[in-house]
Amino acid sequence: MENDLYFCLIEPDSWKSVTQTGNFIPDSFGESGFINCYLSNDVETVANTTYTDETTELLLVVIDPFRIQKKKKKE
């Protein structure tokens, strides 16, 4: 298994919840059930094709696959 880093693009407002909760769960997770991650050579293309001209600032989050944890379901 190759141990590459993954990257996720988010808007700065989404990062505020990470600093408050300590968990990285982007808004898109609630809609799709997964986090859109990209390899380093895909990030620029995704940023230029996915985000419109209205988005002026993005944060690039580095995700270490060894630190990913499954979200526990609430009972």
Contacts in CASP RR format, 6 or more apart in sequence:
PFRMAT RR
TARGET T0000
AUTHOR 0000-0000-0000
METHOD contacts of the structure
MODEL  1
MENDLYFCLIEPDSWKSVTQTGNFIPDSFGESGFINCYLSNDVETVANTT
YTDETTELLLVVIDPFRIQKKKKKE
3 65 0 8 1.000
3 66 0 8 1.000
4 39 0 8 1.000
4 40 0 8 1.000
4 65 0 8 1.000
5 40 0 8 1.000
5 62 0 8 1.000
5 63 0 8 1.000
5 64 0 8 1.000
5 65 0 8 1.000
6 37 0 8 1.000
6 38 0 8 1.000
6 39 0 8 1.000
6 62 0 8 1.000
6 63 0 8 1.000
6 65 0 8 1.000
7 37 0 8 1.000
7 38 0 8 1.000
7 39 0 8 1.000
7 40 0 8 1.000
7 43 0 8 1.000
7 60 0 8 1.000
7 61 0 8 1.000
7 62 0 8 1.000
7 63 0 8 1.000
8 24 0 8 1.000
8 26 0 8 1.000
8 35 0 8 1.000
8 36 0 8 1.000
8 37 0 8 1.000
8 38 0 8 1.000
8 60 0 8 1.000
8 61 0 8 1.000
8 63 0 8 1.000
9 36 0 8 1.000
9 38 0 8 1.000
9 43 0 8 1.000
9 46 0 8 1.000
9 47 0 8 1.000
9 50 0 8 1.000
9 51 0 8 1.000
9 58 0 8 1.000
9 59 0 8 1.000
9 60 0 8 1.000
9 61 0 8 1.000
10 26 0 8 1.000
10 58 0 8 1.000
10 59 0 8 1.000
10 61 0 8 1.000
11 55 0 8 1.000
11 57 0 8 1.000
11 58 0 8 1.000
11 59 0 8 1.000
12 57 0 8 1.000
12 58 0 8 1.000
12 59 0 8 1.000
14 26 0 8 1.000
14 27 0 8 1.000
14 59 0 8 1.000
15 59 0 8 1.000
15 61 0 8 1.000
17 25 0 8 1.000
18 24 0 8 1.000
24 35 0 8 1.000
24 61 0 8 1.000
24 63 0 8 1.000
25 35 0 8 1.000
25 71 0 8 1.000
26 35 0 8 1.000
26 36 0 8 1.000
28 35 0 8 1.000
28 36 0 8 1.000
29 35 0 8 1.000
35 63 0 8 1.000
37 63 0 8 1.000
38 46 0 8 1.000
43 60 0 8 1.000
47 58 0 8 1.000
51 58 0 8 1.000
END
